[in-house]
Structure formats: structure tokens, C-alpha cells
Amino acid sequence: MEGSNRENGYGLKWETLRQDWPLWVWMAGLLVAGLFLYPILPERVPSHWNIRGEVDAYSSRAFGAFFAPLLNIGLYLLMLVLPLVDPRRENYARFAGAYRLLRWGIVLFGSGLYLVTILSALGYRVNVALGVKALVAILFILIGNFMGQLRHNYFVGIKTPWTLANEEVWRRTHRMAGPLWVVAGFLELALSPVQALWGSFLFFTLTAIMVVVPIVYSYLAFRRLAS
């Protein structure tokens, strides 16, 4: 088994789990916190807010207390096992550090959303729109910082027909998109406190740019290399 892991470049090795031990403690702590919070949460817990930060959907007390902690664990485990079935499995060893940061970033992002939800449910005055936008922006900045390190694979990164078809297109696209995501993320972070509708419009416009520009760039890079 160990020889197979070395050959394929990625496996569920003890070293991987050992390096993530603070994350395991954190995720377990969220579950324990849910047990303590459950008796004091209201019967209806806010679960969704509109663009103005107003609650427009509720969930049950159990859902509010335990869904986010369990989702965090589920996403973390999914990120551990997905590379095992990736045809480009051997490449994960080439960006192991970046992939670890992504696992941590996703879990901490979910934890931040959980905190915002719980505080709101307990009656604290929380600027939910600010909290969510800031968390999203910080996640984009984090991903942008290591995006250029991602190697050709089928689960993580900018997956277009052209990046998947050509490893050089993948490399160029991610090297271009990384700084774009960092700059756009900082602009979104600056826009997070803006409560006016135009602030939300600009925030989502920046997000759309972060998605569309790399897609178009990957197509143009593919055409350029093909010619």
C-alpha cells in the first residue's frame, strides 16, 4: 500500500492527518459547542439572509446547532479522499502545501459562517452581510495566493475544457488568475462594510470577473498554443 501511495503521489498517509491535527481538534470543538448551544438556541434559527442582510429563511434548532459542524467534517473528509480517484492523482504531491491550506481555508470559512449564524440566532446584533462578504473575500484572497501552485488535476482549480486538455494552458491560466483573485478579494473586503445596494452590486460584479476572465483567458491561451 505504501509503495502504491508513493507511486501515485498521494495517499491517506498518517503524516497528512498528523499535520492537520489542529483542524481535527477545531472541528471536534465545534461539535461540542453545538451540544452546549442546542438547549439555548431558539426553536427557529436563521439560515438565510437576503442581499440586504434580512433573514428570509429559518431552520430547526437541531439543524442550526449541528449542520455546519457536520458539513465542515464532511467537506474535509471529501477533500482527503477525492484525490484518490483523480486520474491526475500523482500531481497532488506537487502542491500538497497549497492543498492543505485549501482544506484549512474551507473549514475555517464554514466555521465563520457558523459563528455568524449562531450569534444572530442568540439575539446578538450582527451585521450578517458584512460578516459573510468579509469571509468570502478573505477566502478568495487565500485561494488566490496559492492558485499558481496548483498542478493539473480534475477536482481543484479552474477546470475548463482548455485547462483540462492542455497542462500548459492550466499553468498559464492559474498564474494569471492568482493575482486577479487576490486583488479582487481585497477590493471585495473593502466593499464589505458598504450597506448600500451598489456595494453588493460591485461585490458580485467582482466575483463574476474572477470567474469569467480566467475562463476566457484559458480559451485564448489554448487557441494561441494551438496556432
WOTA-V581071 format. One record per residue. N is the residue number from 1. RES is the residue in one letter. PSI is psi as a letter, one per 30 degrees, with the letter a starting at -180 (999 if undefined). OMEGA is omega as a letter, one per 20 degrees, with the letter a starting at -180 (NA if undefined). D_FIRST is the distance of its C-alpha to the first C-alpha in Angstrom with 1 decimal. Layout:
BEGIN
{{N/RES/PSI/OMEGA/D_FIRST} {N/RES/PSI/OMEGA/D_FIRST}}
END
This chain:
BEGIN
{{1/M/e/a/0.0} {2/E/e/r/3.8} {3/G/e/r/5.4} {4/S/e/r/5.0} {5/N/e/a/6.2} {6/R/e/a/8.8} {7/E/e/a/9.8} {8/N/f/r/10.6} {9/G/f/a/12.1} {10/Y/k/r/11.3} {11/G/l/r/9.0} {12/L/i/a/10.3} {13/K/l/r/10.2} {14/W/e/a/12.8} {15/E/e/r/14.9} {16/T/e/a/15.6} {17/L/e/a/16.8} {18/R/e/a/18.7} {19/Q/f/a/20.5} {20/D/g/a/21.6} {21/W/e/r/22.9} {22/P/e/r/26.6} {23/L/e/r/25.8} {24/W/e/r/24.5} {25/V/e/r/27.7} {26/W/e/a/29.8} {27/M/e/r/28.5} {28/A/e/r/29.1} {29/G/e/r/32.5} {30/L/e/r/33.5} {31/L/e/r/32.8} {32/V/e/r/34.9} {33/A/e/r/37.5} {34/G/e/r/37.6} {35/L/e/r/38.5} {36/F/e/a/41.3} {37/L/f/a/42.5} {38/Y/e/a/42.6} {39/P/f/a/45.9} {40/I/f/r/47.8} {41/L/l/r/46.8} {42/P/l/a/49.4} {43/E/e/r/49.0} {44/R/k/a/48.5} {45/V/k/r/46.1} {46/P/k/a/46.4} {47/S/f/r/43.5} {48/H/k/r/44.9} {49/W/k/r/47.5} {50/N/a/a/49.5} {51/I/f/r/50.0} {52/R/g/a/52.8} {53/G/g/r/50.6} {54/E/k/r/52.3} {55/V/k/r/50.4} {56/D/g/r/50.5} {57/A/k/a/47.9} {58/Y/l/r/47.0} {59/S/l/r/44.2} {60/S/l/r/44.2} {61/R/e/a/43.9} {62/A/e/r/40.5} {63/F/e/a/39.2} {64/G/e/a/40.5} {65/A/e/a/39.1} {66/F/f/a/35.5} {67/F/e/a/34.6} {68/A/e/r/33.9} {69/P/e/r/31.8} {70/L/e/r/29.7} {71/L/e/r/29.5} {72/N/e/r/28.3} {73/I/e/a/25.4} {74/G/e/r/24.7} {75/L/e/r/24.8} {76/Y/e/r/22.6} {77/L/e/r/19.8} {78/L/e/r/20.5} {79/M/f/r/20.1} {80/L/e/a/16.7} {81/V/f/a/15.3} {82/L/e/r/17.5} {83/P/f/a/15.7} {84/L/f/a/12.7} {85/V/g/r/15.2} {86/D/k/r/17.2} {87/P/f/r/17.8} {88/R/h/a/18.2} {89/R/e/a/15.0} {90/E/f/a/14.8} {91/N/f/a/18.2} {92/Y/f/r/17.4} {93/A/f/a/16.4} {94/R/f/r/20.0} {95/F/h/a/21.6} {96/A/e/r/19.4} {97/G/e/r/22.6} {98/A/e/a/24.6} {99/Y/e/r/22.1} {100/R/e/r/22.2} {101/L/e/r/26.0} {102/L/e/r/26.0} {103/R/e/r/24.2} {104/W/e/a/26.7} {105/G/e/a/29.6} {106/I/e/a/29.0} {107/V/e/a/28.8} {108/L/e/r/31.9} {109/F/e/r/33.7} {110/G/e/r/33.3} {111/S/e/r/34.4} {112/G/e/r/37.5} {113/L/e/r/38.4} {114/Y/e/r/38.0} {115/L/e/r/40.3} {116/V/e/a/42.9} {117/T/e/a/42.9} {118/I/e/r/43.3} {119/L/e/r/46.1} {120/S/e/a/47.9} {121/A/e/a/47.6} {122/L/g/r/49.0} {123/G/g/r/52.0} {124/Y/k/r/51.4} {125/R/j/a/52.9} {126/V/k/r/49.8} {127/N/i/a/50.1} {128/V/e/a/47.2} {129/A/e/r/47.7} {130/L/e/a/47.6} {131/G/e/a/44.5} {132/V/e/a/42.5} {133/K/e/a/43.6} {134/A/e/r/42.9} {135/L/e/r/39.3} {136/V/e/a/38.7} {137/A/e/r/40.2} {138/I/e/r/38.2} {139/L/e/r/34.9} {140/F/e/r/36.2} {141/I/e/r/37.0} {142/L/e/a/33.6} {143/I/e/r/31.8} {144/G/e/a/34.3} {145/N/e/a/33.6} {146/F/g/a/30.0} {147/M/e/a/30.4} {148/G/f/r/30.8} {149/Q/f/a/27.4} {150/L/k/r/25.6} {151/R/l/a/24.0} {152/H/j/r/24.0} {153/N/l/a/22.1} {154/Y/g/a/23.2} {155/F/f/a/23.2} {156/V/k/r/24.7} {157/G/a/a/28.0} {158/I/j/a/31.0} {159/K/j/r/30.0} {160/T/l/r/33.0} {161/P/f/a/33.2} {162/W/e/r/34.0} {163/T/e/r/31.3} {164/L/f/a/28.7} {165/A/f/a/30.4} {166/N/k/a/30.8} {167/E/e/r/28.6} {168/E/e/r/31.8} {169/V/e/r/33.5} {170/W/e/a/30.6} {171/R/e/a/30.9} {172/R/e/a/34.7} {173/T/e/a/34.8} {174/H/e/r/32.6} {175/R/e/r/34.5} {176/M/e/a/37.7} {177/A/e/a/36.7} {178/G/e/r/35.4} {179/P/e/r/38.9} {180/L/e/a/40.5} {181/W/e/r/38.4} {182/V/e/a/39.2} {183/V/e/r/43.0} {184/A/e/r/43.1} {185/G/e/r/41.3} {186/F/e/r/43.8} {187/L/e/r/46.7} {188/E/e/r/45.3} {189/L/e/r/45.1} {190/A/e/a/48.7} {191/L/f/a/49.7} {192/S/e/a/48.1} {193/P/f/a/51.2} {194/V/j/a/53.4} {195/Q/f/r/54.5} {196/A/l/a/56.6} {197/L/e/a/55.4} {198/W/f/r/55.4} {199/G/e/r/52.8} {200/S/e/r/50.4} {201/F/e/r/51.3} {202/L/e/r/50.5} {203/F/e/a/47.2} {204/F/f/r/46.1} {205/T/e/r/47.5} {206/L/e/r/45.4} {207/T/e/r/42.3} {208/A/e/r/43.3} {209/I/e/r/43.8} {210/M/f/a/40.3} {211/V/e/a/38.9} {212/V/e/a/41.4} {213/V/e/r/41.8} {214/P/e/r/38.2} {215/I/e/r/38.3} {216/V/e/a/41.5} {217/Y/e/a/40.4} {218/S/e/r/37.2} {219/Y/e/a/39.5} {220/L/e/r/42.0} {221/A/e/r/39.4} {222/F/e/r/38.0} {223/R/e/a/41.6} {224/R/e/r/42.4} {225/L/e/a/39.5} {226/A/f/a/40.2} {227/S/999/NA/43.8}}
END
